[in-house]
């Protein structure tokens, strides 16, 4: 299935809409709606139904108007997606300056993960060519600042931040798969294992796979099921930060 990607419309138009006020981009009588209202309605729509459900008609219905009226504010759905992405980034929280670098990166990771849980449609977007709106640039500035006094080069700062953020997005995508599979299949994990577990017991030979036979049940018991996204996220993030800490220590010894 083709994925929606940001920056697929006219980047110039998106940049103007993101950075300039309504009265600088519109001409004529005072509009009935503000652009922020349209973006908010679109975000609420895709929060509930996913990005595939986004259309100018559905956004217009939420606002009690027509799709044609929405087109007087935005040339296409592509530019609307750009504005939606930048708008939700405004929800990210300031970083406590009193924390050490590790606690700051942990806060960044957890805040980004919470954002993706509130707006899972972000995970359905390809953001290889993002339109650089004010909240995206503010996010980049704020997160880079946590690394600014660690002795890293500018490129290393960017690489380190990318490492943390890509881990968060990957973990969030993995966690989002479970509820999506449950919705599409109509079965919970317990239902699925109840149906297929007996078959596995008949074909699985613990003598042939002794490590899997030991570790699999132990992990399932510890997780209380197949998968514990919170535990997996915390464990993986800690290991990513351990790697960054080791990298910093090695630089200090040079």
N, C-alpha and C positions, 0 to 999 in steps of 0.2 A: 504494500500500500504506500502510495506517495505521501511524503511527510510535508507539512506546512513549514516554510522557512521564513525567518525574518529577513527584511531587506529585499524581498522579492518584487516589491512595487517600484515606485520612483523614489530613490533615496533623497533626492533634493526636496521633494514635497514632504516626505516624512520628517526631514531635518527642520524644515520651516515650521511644520506643525508642532514639533517637539520643543523648539527653542523660541519661537516667536509667540506673542500674545494673539488671541483670536482677532482683535481689531487690527492687527498688522497683517493678517493673512486673508481677511474677508473684506468684501466691499458691499455697499448697499445698506438696507435697513438693518436695525438691530435684530439679531437672530433670536428665535424663541428658545432654542436650546444652546447650551454651551458644550464645547467639545469634550470637556471633562465628564459631562453627563453621559455622552454617547460611549466614551471609553469605559466608564464605570458599568454601564448596562451590558456592554460586551463582555467584560470580565466576569460579571455575575452569570451571564449565560454560559460561558465555557467552563466556569467553575463547576457548574452542575451537569453539563451535557458533553463536555469535551470540545476541543478546537474544531473537530470535523463538523460540529453543529453550527458553527459561526456563519451567519449570513446577515446582510444588511436588513433583510425583511424581518428576521427574528429580533434583531436589535431594535428596529423601529417599533415593533409590536410592544416591546417592553416600555418604550417611551411614549406610547400612544400617538405615534405619527406614522408616516409612510416611508418606505425604502427610498423613494425619490428625494424626500427631504433630507435623509441622511447623506445622500450623495452631494448635497450642496456644501457639506462640511468636509467630506473625504472623497477622493476620487475612486477608491476601491477598497476592498477588504484587506488587501496587502498592507496598505498604509495604516489601517486600523490595528492590525496585528502589531506593527511596530510601536504604536502608541500604547497598546495594552501591555506589552512587555516592559516598557519603560515605566509605566504607571505603577505596576505591582512592585518594582524594585524600590519604590519609595517607602515600602513597608519595612525594609531592613533597618535594624537598630544601630545607633551609634555604639562604638566600641569603647569600653572603659579604659581610659589611658593609664590607670594605675596597675593594670594587669601585666604580667610578664608576657613575652612573645608567644609562649606555648598556650597560655590561657586565652590570649587574644585570638589566635588562630582557631582554637577550639570554639570560641564564641562565634566567630565568623562561620565556621562550618555548620554549627548547630542552627544558626539563624538562617543560613541559606537552605538548609534541609527543611526547616519549618516552613519557609516560603514555598518550597516545592510541594510540600504536603498540603498547604492551603490552596495552591494553584497547580494541580498536577498536569494541567494542559501544557505548562512550560516544557515538560519532558517530551511532549509530542512535537515540539518545534525543533527545526535545525537552525542553529544560531551561528553558523560559520562566518556569515557576513552580517553581523548585527549593525543596526543603525545606531549611531552613538548619540543617544539622547542624554539629557541632563542627569537623570537618576542613574543611568548606567555608568557614566563617567564619574559621578560622585561615589558610587560603589567601588569602582576601581581605585580611586584616590584614597578612600577611607581604608580599604583593605591593604593596599600597598604600604600605607603609612605604618602599619604594624611591623613591617620588616625593615623600616628605613634606617634603623640604628644598629643593625646586626652585623655590619661589615660585608654585606653582600653587594656585588655589582648590580647595576640597574637591570641587566639581563637576568641575573640570578634571582633577583627579587620577583621579576615577572614569572620566571619558571617555577619558583616556589609557590607563588600564589595560584598559578595554573594547576600545579600538582594537587593542592588542597581542594580547589573548586571542582576539578575533574573527578576527584575521588567522591566528593559529595554528590555530584550529578549521577555518577555511575551507581552508587549505593542507593540513591533515591529511585532510579529507574528499576533496579532489581526489586526493591521493596514494593514498588507500584504494580509489578507484574502479578503478585499474588491475588489482590482483590480483583484485578481485571480478569484473570483466569477464572476466578470464582463466579464473577458476573456472567462471563460468556459461556461457561460450561454449565452453570446452574447447580454446581456441586461445591461444597466446602472441601477443604483438605481432608477432614475426617471422613466425609462421605466417599471421597475418591479412594482413600486407603482402605476403607471398609469394603469397597467393591473389588479392588485390585490386590490388596494385601495378601489374601489367601492364595492367589495365583503365584505371587512372588515366593511365598513360603514353600510352595511345591517345587519351584525350579531353582531356588537359591541354595547353593552348597557352601555352608560356613567353613568347611575344611579347605575348600578351594580359594575362598576369599576371607581368610581369618581376620585380617586387619579391618576390612569393611564390616565384617560381622560384629566386631567389637565396638568400633567407633560409631557406626551408624545409630545403633540403639542408645548409646550413651549420649550422643548429641541430641537425639530426639527427646530423650527424657529431660535433659538439661533445658532445652528450648520449650518444652511443653508442646511440641509439634514438629513440623518439618523445618521451620525456619523462624528465627527471632530477629527481625530487622533492626530493632533497637540495639540488641547485644552485638550483632554483626557490625553495625555502624560504629559503635563505640570502640570495639576491638580494632577494627581496621583503621579508624582515625588515629588511635593511639600509636599504631605501628607506622603510619605515615609521618606523624610528628616525631617519633623516635628516629626515623631516617633523616629528617631535617636537622634534628639535634646533633646526630652523628656528623652530618655534613658540616655544620657550624663548628664543631669541635675540631675536626680535621683542618678546617681553614685557619683556626686559631693557632694550631701547631706549626703552620707553614711559616 
